[in-house]
Amino acid sequence: MENWSVDQVCNWLIQRNLGELVPKFREEEVNGAALLALNDRMVQQLVKKIGHQAVLMDLIHKYQQHRSGIGSLTASPKFSGLISGKNLKSVFARYKTSKLTSSYALPEFPYDVKCILAENKCPDHSMRIRIIEFLQADMTKYLEGSLYPNSQQYNIVVNALLQAYPFLDEDGNGFLVWKRALKDRFKYVRRPIEDDEQVLRNKCKFGHRRGQTRKSSFAENKSDEFQEGTVHLEGSTMDVNIKWLKKEYVKTQRNWNEVETRMNVTTEVRRKMINDKAPLKDILRLFPFLRCPHQLFREFQLLTHMDIYKKTVEILEVYSENILSLSVVRNNPINFMLQENLKRHTDEDILKYLKMTAACLLLPNVFGDDSSLFAAVDLEVKATTPVLEVKHPFDMNSCKFVLHVGGEELAQLNDCTMALAALLASFHVFDIPCPKRIHRTLNFLESLVFEVNKQRNLLHIDPVSPRIMAGTSHLHDLERAQRAFEILRNASQRTA
C-alpha cells in the first residue's frame, strides 16, 4: 500500500464503498504513503462524516496489523523518510495507544442485554444506558484504566457495536448518537474524581485553575457530614441505604440494580423532603443519583406512571416539521442557524437531529412565552426554575445540553430529546411551580405526555400535576396556546 499512486488509493476507496471520498483525496493528492501516515486530525479534515472516518481508520489499522510491526516500517526505504524526526515520535505514540483500536472485541453483555439484542430491535432508553456503561467499562479496561480515550478509539468501539448489531443504527440511534453517548459517559465518570492526578494535569495543561486538592475535597466531605446532621433520617435502616447510595455514586462501576432497589426503598423520605420544601442542595447531597437522567426519569415514572423519555421522542418526531413550518418561527435566529447547518449535511439521521433540536428550542416562540425560562442558547443561565443551558446546538462536535435547577447544574444530557425530557421531569420530581411566562409551552408538552384529549378544557389538563398548571386561571391567556396547539395537531394529522 505504501507504494500506491493516487489513482490506486482512489480505486481502493471505491472498492471499500468509500467512493464519496475520492474527489477530496484526489484534490489533496493522497497516495499510499500519505494514506498510511494519516492521523485523527488529518482524517477529520479530509472526511466530514464520522462514520466514514471510523471505517477509514479501521481499514488502515487492519492493514497495519498484517505487517511485521514498527521495526519493519522504519526499515523500509520508502517509509524511512516519511517517519523521521517528529513523525517517528508520532508513529510510536499511535502504536503505543493502539491496543484498543487494533484488537478490540465487544464485551460479553449481561444476560438481559443479550436477550434484548437477540430480538433485533432497538432497546429502550434504560437498556441503551446499560449498553453504554458496559462499553465504557470495557474500554477503560483495555486502556489500562485511562478515562481519556481519543476520537479514533471512540470510533472503533462504536463501529464494532454497529457492525455486530446493525439494527442499532435505525430509529435515529446512528453512529453519531452512540458515540456522543459514550463520550458523555466518560465525562460523567470523570466528574467525581476532581482530585485525580490526571485530571489535575489536564486542568493545568489547558489553563484551568489547579482545581480541588485532596485536602480541600476532604474538607468538603467533612462539611457535608456535618450538615447531614440537620436532616432527620427515619431509622437506622434508611440511614444505611442513603449512605450506601452516596458512596456508590462516586464509584466508576455501579451496581445499578441495587441502586434502583435502594432508591425505591428511600422514596418516602425523599418525597417528604421535597414536599416539605427542603433545600435542593440537601436533597441532592443525600440522593445524588437524582443527577443521573435515567434516575430522574425513573422518579418521574414512579410519580406519574409515564415514560417521559419515550413520550418526548414521540413529540419531537411528530411535531418537528410542523413547528418549523409555522410563520411565527421563520424569522427567528435559531431557524436561520438551522437552515445554514442543513446545507452542510446530507445524512438523514443528522438532518433529523438538527430539525428536532431547532423545534425543541423554538417551542416557546410558538406559544409567545419567554424563551429564556426554557433554554438559554449560547447565553448565561439566569433563571432559578428548571432551565436548559444549550451551547452550539447545531455543531455536532461541540454541542452541549445541561439542565440547571435552582441556579446550579443538575445534569449533563446527550441531546435535545433527553434535555427536553429532563426539563419536564424536573418540575414534577422536585415539585417546582411553573413560571407564568412559560406555562403555555409546558401545558402543550404535558397535554401530549399525558395524552389529554384536545377537546377537554385546558384549565384542567392534568390533575396529577397541578404544579405545571399553576397560573392558568384566565382563559384568554391560553387562547394563543390553544390556536397553536390545534394548528400543530391538524398539521400532524394531515401529514399522517
Secondary structure as GFF3:
##gff-version 3
##sequence-region A 1 496
A	DSSP	alpha_helix	6	15	.	.	.	ID=ss1
A	DSSP	three_ten_helix	19	21	.	.	.	ID=ss2
A	DSSP	alpha_helix	22	27	.	.	.	ID=ss3
A	DSSP	alpha_helix	32	36	.	.	.	ID=ss4
A	DSSP	alpha_helix	40	46	.	.	.	ID=ss5
A	DSSP	alpha_helix	50	65	.	.	.	ID=ss6
A	DSSP	alpha_helix	70	75	.	.	.	ID=ss7
A	DSSP	alpha_helix	77	80	.	.	.	ID=ss8
A	DSSP	alpha_helix	86	96	.	.	.	ID=ss9
A	DSSP	alpha_helix	99	103	.	.	.	ID=ss10
A	DSSP	alpha_helix	111	118	.	.	.	ID=ss11
A	DSSP	alpha_helix	125	142	.	.	.	ID=ss12
A	DSSP	alpha_helix	151	164	.	.	.	ID=ss13
A	DSSP	three_ten_helix	166	169	.	.	.	ID=ss14
A	DSSP	alpha_helix	175	190	.	.	.	ID=ss15
A	DSSP	alpha_helix	197	205	.	.	.	ID=ss16
A	DSSP	alpha_helix	214	228	.	.	.	ID=ss17
A	DSSP	alpha_helix	236	249	.	.	.	ID=ss18
A	DSSP	alpha_helix	256	265	.	.	.	ID=ss19
A	DSSP	alpha_helix	267	275	.	.	.	ID=ss20
A	DSSP	alpha_helix	280	286	.	.	.	ID=ss21
A	DSSP	three_ten_helix	288	291	.	.	.	ID=ss22
A	DSSP	alpha_helix	293	304	.	.	.	ID=ss23
A	DSSP	alpha_helix	308	325	.	.	.	ID=ss24
A	DSSP	three_ten_helix	327	329	.	.	.	ID=ss25
A	DSSP	alpha_helix	333	342	.	.	.	ID=ss26
A	DSSP	alpha_helix	348	366	.	.	.	ID=ss27
A	DSSP	three_ten_helix	371	373	.	.	.	ID=ss28
A	DSSP	beta_strand	375	377	.	.	.	ID=ss29
A	DSSP	beta_strand	387	391	.	.	.	ID=ss30
A	DSSP	beta_strand	400	405	.	.	.	ID=ss31
A	DSSP	beta_strand	408	413	.	.	.	ID=ss32
A	DSSP	alpha_helix	416	429	.	.	.	ID=ss33
A	DSSP	three_ten_helix	436	438	.	.	.	ID=ss34
A	DSSP	alpha_helix	439	449	.	.	.	ID=ss35
A	DSSP	three_ten_helix	458	460	.	.	.	ID=ss36
A	DSSP	alpha_helix	466	469	.	.	.	ID=ss37
A	DSSP	three_ten_helix	475	478	.	.	.	ID=ss38
A	DSSP	alpha_helix	479	495	.	.	.	ID=ss39
###
